[in-house]
Amino acid sequence: MQPGIAPTPRPVAMIEAELRGQHGPLAGALYLQQRRPAGGPASSRAVVQELYASGELGEWQFSAGRKLVAWDVGFGFRPNDVVAREERRTLLSAMSRGRPLVQAEYFTAETAWSFVWVNPQSGSDARLGDEQAFAMRAYKRQGSTDLHGFARWGEHTRASVGAAFSSVIGDSLELHGSARAMQHSDVWRMSSSASPLAGSNPWRLQRGDASAQVLLGGSWTGESKLSVMMEAWWDGSALSDSQWRGWQARNAAVLSLTGRAPSAVVAGNLAWQTQAFNNGSLRRRNLYARLAWDHEGWHPAIDTLWTPGDGGRISSASLGWSGNRWRVDGGVRIYGGNRNSVIAQLPTRRLGYLAATYSF
């Protein structure tokens, strides 16, 4: 609205490295990054992604430390990924950071049990994936079907239970589904008394009411390694239609004050409105489709996420090539759809990337 309020992002060159190692009962992964913005100084950082000790006693296995424990069967959305809380549909596959935990697992030929105490040192004010929690997963193989059961107790969000399945039908068809019911969830909500020009951020991370999440999906893979995947999910913890209408109304009210109020104040209130984008799902109803092909080292793929409630759409196209040690990836992602949809109002409109990876 006024030059100088928000800086224009500069291009950034970035080098990343993951170093993994194991010695006896210890295993770890270190992430290294160097960033150099155009015309600016370089900065570096190092993050311990995993560092844990493990051992076994008969059919039991134990581990303690920072570890990645990813659960559930979905691709675009995972209701029962209650430990790792991984971000889904990233443009480039990158290792997620594990969480501090203590884990015990019991295995037989057809069953498995997992017990996890995650974030054992977190305080009572921790939110989202950082809260202290106890989680359990039960697994059973029934012919060509995998059955999963989940339970979790969080210090802040309390109880949740879930179940999932994945079944292979014939040589090319796979079906999967997942469902979870939770007592509470952490969500970003706007104060009902927020004025168009608030003096402080009207958005707060609150404990939401009871809700449910459900996903159904399937995939088909041909002999030529051409695959099609489709998923549909409902996320009851996302903002409702009425809450998004209130968000749209406040956007319009803030914009109507342009020229009548200080530009910095108007811009600041609009910036606070982007807190709504920090929830796990933008809309409660979501449809996802993906077409991919693996052919002699080449990996083309296209996918679309559509929100039927308002006609929003996120479309991606990518092309990858992998050799013995090198992998090169490039692609583009476009955010759009109905101009009044939530996705069409995200700060990012188009995103392109090119990356090269060397394994050693």
C-alpha positions in Angstrom: 0.0 0.0 0.0 2.9 2.3 0.6 6.5 1.7 -0.5 8.9 1.1 2.3 6.5 -0.6 4.8 7.5 -4.1 3.8 10.8 -5.0 2.2 10.8 -6.9 -1.1 12.3 -10.4 -0.5 15.7 -10.9 -2.1 16.9 -14.0 -4.0 18.7 -16.4 -1.7 21.3 -19.1 -2.6 21.3 -22.0 -0.1 23.4 -25.1 0.5 22.1 -27.8 2.7 23.8 -31.0 4.0 22.6 -33.9 6.1 25.2 -36.1 7.9 23.9 -39.4 9.3 25.9 -41.8 11.4 25.5 -44.8 13.8 28.0 -46.3 16.2 26.8 -49.1 18.5 23.6 -48.1 20.2 24.0 -44.4 19.2 22.5 -42.9 16.0 22.3 -39.3 14.9 21.6 -36.9 12.0 23.1 -33.4 11.7 21.6 -30.8 9.4 23.9 -28.0 8.0 22.8 -25.0 6.1 24.4 -21.9 4.6 22.4 -19.0 3.2 23.6 -16.1 1.1 21.0 -13.4 0.1 21.7 -11.4 -2.9 24.0 -8.5 -1.9 24.1 -9.6 1.7 26.4 -11.6 4.0 26.3 -15.4 4.3 24.9 -17.0 7.5 25.3 -20.6 8.6 23.5 -22.8 11.1 23.7 -26.4 12.3 20.7 -28.4 13.8 20.7 -31.8 15.4 17.8 -33.6 13.7 18.2 -36.9 15.5 20.4 -38.1 18.3 19.2 -41.1 20.3 20.4 -44.4 21.9 18.6 -47.7 21.2 18.7 -51.2 22.4 16.7 -54.4 22.5 15.7 -57.1 25.0 14.1 -60.1 23.4 11.1 -59.0 21.3 11.2 -55.5 22.9 13.2 -52.5 21.5 13.9 -49.3 23.4 15.1 -45.9 22.3 15.6 -42.5 24.0 16.7 -39.1 22.8 15.7 -36.9 19.8 14.1 -39.2 17.2 11.7 -39.0 14.3 8.6 -41.2 14.9 6.2 -40.8 11.9 2.9 -42.7 12.0 -0.3 -43.0 9.8 -1.0 -44.0 6.2 -2.1 -40.8 4.3 0.0 -38.9 1.8 -1.5 -35.4 1.7 -2.8 -35.4 5.3 -2.2 -37.6 8.3 -4.7 -37.4 11.2 -2.8 -39.9 13.4 0.7 -38.6 13.0 0.5 -37.6 16.6 4.2 -37.7 17.5 6.2 -36.3 14.6 3.6 -33.9 13.3 5.4 -33.7 9.9 4.5 -31.1 7.4 3.0 -32.8 4.3 3.3 -32.0 0.6 6.6 -30.2 0.8 8.1 -29.3 -2.6 11.4 -31.0 -1.8 11.8 -34.1 0.4 13.8 -33.0 3.5 14.4 -34.8 6.7 12.1 -33.6 9.5 13.5 -32.9 13.0 12.7 -35.5 15.6 11.3 -34.8 19.0 12.7 -35.6 22.4 11.1 -38.9 23.5 11.4 -42.2 25.2 10.0 -45.2 23.2 9.3 -48.9 23.8 8.2 -51.2 21.0 7.2 -54.9 20.9 7.2 -56.9 17.7 6.0 -60.3 16.6 5.5 -61.7 13.1 2.0 -60.2 12.6 1.7 -57.5 15.3 3.5 -54.6 16.8 3.0 -52.3 19.8 4.6 -48.8 20.2 4.6 -46.7 23.4 6.0 -43.2 23.3 6.6 -40.5 25.9 7.2 -37.4 23.8 8.6 -34.0 25.0 9.1 -35.3 28.6 10.6 -32.0 29.8 8.0 -29.6 28.2 6.2 -27.2 30.5 2.4 -26.9 30.8 2.4 -23.9 28.5 3.8 -25.9 25.5 1.5 -26.0 22.5 1.1 -27.8 19.1 3.7 -30.6 18.7 5.8 -29.4 21.6 3.4 -30.4 24.4 4.2 -33.3 26.7 2.2 -36.3 25.6 1.9 -40.1 25.9 1.1 -41.9 22.6 0.4 -45.5 21.7 0.1 -47.4 18.4 -1.1 -51.0 17.8 -0.5 -52.7 14.5 -1.8 -56.0 13.1 -1.3 -57.5 9.7 -4.5 -59.2 8.4 -3.7 -60.9 5.0 -3.1 -58.0 2.6 -4.4 -55.4 5.0 -2.5 -53.4 7.6 -4.6 -52.3 10.6 -3.6 -49.6 13.0 -5.0 -48.2 16.3 -3.8 -45.1 18.0 -4.3 -43.3 21.4 -2.8 -40.1 22.7 -3.0 -38.1 25.9 -1.6 -34.6 25.7 -0.9 -32.3 28.7 -2.9 -29.5 27.0 -5.1 -31.1 24.4 -6.0 -34.2 26.5 -7.3 -37.4 24.9 -7.6 -38.5 21.3 -8.1 -41.9 19.7 -7.8 -43.0 16.1 -7.6 -45.9 13.6 -6.2 -46.5 10.1 -6.0 -49.1 7.5 -4.1 -49.8 4.3 -5.1 -52.6 1.9 -3.6 -53.9 -1.3 -6.1 -55.2 -3.8 -4.6 -57.2 -6.7 -1.3 -56.1 -8.2 -2.0 -52.4 -8.8 -4.7 -51.0 -6.5 -4.2 -49.8 -2.9 -6.9 -48.3 -0.6 -6.2 -46.5 2.7 -8.1 -44.5 5.3 -7.5 -42.9 8.7 -9.8 -41.3 11.3 -9.1 -39.5 14.6 -11.4 -38.1 17.3 -9.9 -35.6 19.8 -11.0 -33.9 22.9 -9.2 -30.6 22.1 -6.7 -29.2 19.5 -4.5 -26.1 19.4 -5.9 -23.7 16.8 -5.4 -20.0 15.9 -8.6 -18.1 16.5 -9.4 -14.4 16.3 -11.0 -12.6 19.2 -14.7 -12.0 18.6 -14.3 -8.4 20.0 -11.5 -7.5 17.6 -11.9 -4.0 16.1 -10.8 -3.2 12.5 -7.7 -1.4 13.9 -6.5 -3.3 16.9 -3.7 -2.1 19.1 -2.4 -5.7 19.6 -2.6 -9.0 17.7 -6.2 -10.2 18.0 -5.2 -13.7 17.0 -4.4 -16.2 19.8 -3.4 -19.9 19.9 -6.4 -21.3 21.7 -7.5 -24.8 22.8 -10.4 -25.7 20.5 -13.4 -27.8 21.3 -13.8 -31.5 20.5 -13.4 -32.3 16.8 -12.6 -35.1 14.3 -10.4 -35.8 11.3 -11.1 -38.3 8.6 -9.2 -39.3 5.4 -10.0 -41.7 2.6 -7.7 -42.4 -0.3 -6.4 -44.8 -2.9 -3.7 -45.3 -5.5 -3.3 -47.2 -8.7 0.1 -48.1 -10.1 0.6 -49.7 -13.5 3.3 -51.9 -14.8 5.0 -48.9 -16.4 5.3 -47.3 -12.9 2.7 -44.7 -13.8 0.7 -44.0 -10.6 -2.5 -42.1 -9.8 -3.4 -41.2 -6.2 -6.6 -39.5 -4.9 -7.4 -38.5 -1.3 -10.3 -36.7 0.4 -10.2 -35.5 4.0 -12.2 -33.6 6.6 -10.4 -31.6 9.3 -12.8 -30.5 12.0 -10.0 -28.5 13.7 -9.8 -26.1 10.8 -11.6 -22.8 10.8 -15.3 -23.1 9.9 -17.0 -21.3 7.0 -18.5 -18.7 9.4 -15.1 -18.0 10.9 -13.6 -17.5 7.4 -16.5 -15.2 6.5 -15.6 -13.2 9.7 -12.0 -13.1 8.5 -13.0 -11.8 5.1 -15.2 -9.1 6.7 -12.4 -7.9 8.9 -10.0 -7.8 5.9 -12.5 -5.5 4.1 -13.0 -3.3 7.1 -9.2 -2.8 7.6 -8.7 -2.0 3.9 -11.6 0.5 4.0 -9.5 2.6 6.4 -6.6 3.0 3.9 -5.9 6.7 3.6 -7.9 7.5 6.8 -5.5 5.9 9.2 -1.7 5.6 9.4 -0.5 3.3 6.7 1.7 1.4 9.1 -1.2 0.7 11.4 -3.4 -0.6 8.6 -0.6 -2.7 7.2 0.1 -4.2 10.7 -3.5 -5.2 11.2 -3.5 -6.9 7.7 -0.3 -8.7 8.6 -1.9 -10.1 11.8 -4.7 -11.5 9.6 -2.1 -14.0 8.2 -2.1 -15.8 11.5 -5.1 -17.7 10.2 -2.9 -19.5 7.7 -0.9 -21.2 10.5 -3.5 -23.8 11.2 -2.9 -27.3 10.0 -5.6 -27.2 7.3 -6.9 -24.0 5.8 -10.4 -25.5 5.0 -12.3 -28.4 6.6 -13.0 -30.1 3.2 -10.1 -31.0 1.0 -9.6 -33.0 -2.2 -6.2 -34.1 -3.5 -5.0 -35.8 -6.7 -1.5 -36.7 -7.9 -0.2 -38.2 -11.1 3.4 -39.5 -11.1 5.7 -41.6 -13.2 9.1 -43.3 -12.6 10.9 -44.0 -15.8 14.7 -44.8 -16.1 15.7 -42.3 -13.5 13.2 -39.6 -14.4 10.4 -38.6 -12.0 7.8 -36.3 -13.4 4.7 -35.5 -11.3 1.7 -33.2 -11.1 -0.7 -32.7 -8.3 -3.6 -30.5 -7.1 -5.1 -29.7 -3.8 -8.7 -28.3 -4.1 -10.9 -26.9 -1.4 -14.5 -27.3 -2.6 -15.9 -25.0 0.1 -14.6 -21.9 -1.6 -12.9 -23.1 -4.9 -9.3 -22.6 -3.8 -6.6 -24.5 -5.5 -2.8 -25.3 -5.1 -1.3 -26.9 -8.2 2.2 -28.3 -8.5 4.4 -29.7 -11.3 7.8 -31.2 -10.8 10.5 -33.1 -12.6 13.3 -35.0 -11.0 16.3 -37.0 -12.3 18.4 -39.4 -10.2 21.6 -41.1 -10.9 24.0 -43.1 -8.8 24.9 -40.2 -6.5 23.3 -37.1 -8.0 19.7 -36.1 -8.0 18.3 -32.9 -9.6 14.8 -31.6 -8.9 12.9 -28.6 -10.3 9.3 -27.5 -10.3 6.7 -24.9 -9.8 3.7 -24.4 -7.4 0.8 -22.1 -8.1 -1.7 -20.8 -5.5 -5.0 -19.7 -6.9 -8.6 -20.7 -7.8 -11.6 -18.5 -6.9 -10.3 -15.0 -6.2 -12.3 -14.9 -2.9 -11.0 -18.3 -1.7 -8.6 -18.5 1.2 -5.8 -20.1 -0.9 -6.0 -17.2 -3.5 -5.3 -14.8 -0.7 -2.1 -16.4 0.6 0.9 -14.1 0.5 2.6 -16.5 -2.0 1.2 -16.6 -5.5 3.8 -18.6 -7.4 6.9 -20.5 -6.3 9.6 -22.1 -8.4 12.6 -24.1 -7.3 15.7 -25.9 -8.6 17.8 -28.1 -6.4 20.8 -30.5 -6.9 21.6 -33.2 -4.3 24.8 -35.2 -4.0 24.9 -38.3 -1.8 28.2 -39.6 -0.3 
